Amino acid sequence: MANLLDIRRRIRSVKNTQQITKAMKMVSAAKLKRAQNRVINARPFANKMSEVLSELAAQTTEEFNHPLLDARGDERYLVILVTADKGLCGAFNANLLKATQAFFKEHANKKIELVTIGRKGRDFYRRRREIVGEYVGLTGKGRVEFEEALDVARNIVKRFTNDEEMDKVFLIFAEFKSVLSQRIVVEQLLPISRATAEEQPAEAKDYIFEQPPAEIFSHLLPRLVETQIFRALLESIASEQGARMTAMDSASKNAGELISSLTLNMNRVRQAAITREIIEIVSGASAL
């Protein structure tokens, strides 16, 4: 049985850890509120832009082609994985890595290149798979600007446009649902799909092109990719803060339970020591 001094040291250590987890929970709660507001504001624009451009592309003539719209083969993929820069957020990074591993296993017969956004994804795949691009520090500060997403998107668009052998680009990230729930999303980013007849709304919209379709799409399609990547980064930041807030809350509660258990054990050890001393005193008095 541990002595009284060791138990007191353990209690003091757990209390210090509990103070840290509580502070991290409060910091994550503050960051989560800002990140959640940005996600809610970004979703309608990103979804509507994707819907409108998909419908516009479906209404253009078949003779019109754009590098970001061209349906290619199905042999070579580029996967963009968005993870966190830091840990202590529960199973957030583990779930993303598990989904990515499942994607690689499902498409084992394809040639897949990887771009990582976030330190955790980069560190995990550094010795497991060739990484053709990496971005660290975008999500770690809890806030990402559109210019930072712009740099990522332009590099992806440039790589897809110049490399005619690249067939598809996929984006893997965590979509924010609530503080307790994040959904892993695996979606095709490029080529941008044209809306089919079944996907068209019941009341089809009639669009009038004031400029040639080529001119319109050359400006709007890259902007759509930029918007989708920016939204994925916002979703990832909000999901990370929600996961960290939940993990630190659970850690604080577990620390409290451990402190109670150690305190009870300490009281038992102290009571046993007092009882033993009383027995020694009584035994000594009886001997005299």
Buried (B, 14 or more C-beta within 10 A) or exposed (E): EEEBEEBBEBBEEBBEBBEBBBEBBEBBBEBBEBBBEBBEEBBEEBEEBBBBBBBBBBBBEEEEEBBBBBEBEEEBBBBBBBBBBBEBBBEBBBBBBEBBBEBBEEBEEBEBBBBBBBBBBBBBBEEEBEBEBBBBEBBBEBBBEBEBBBEBBBEBBEBBBEEEEBBBBBBBBBBBEEBEEBEBBBEEBBBBBBBEEEEBEEEEEEEEEEEEBEEBBBEBBBEBBBBBBBBBBBBBBBBBBBBBBBBBBEBBEBBBEBBEEBEEBBEEBEEEEEEEEEEEEEEEEEEE
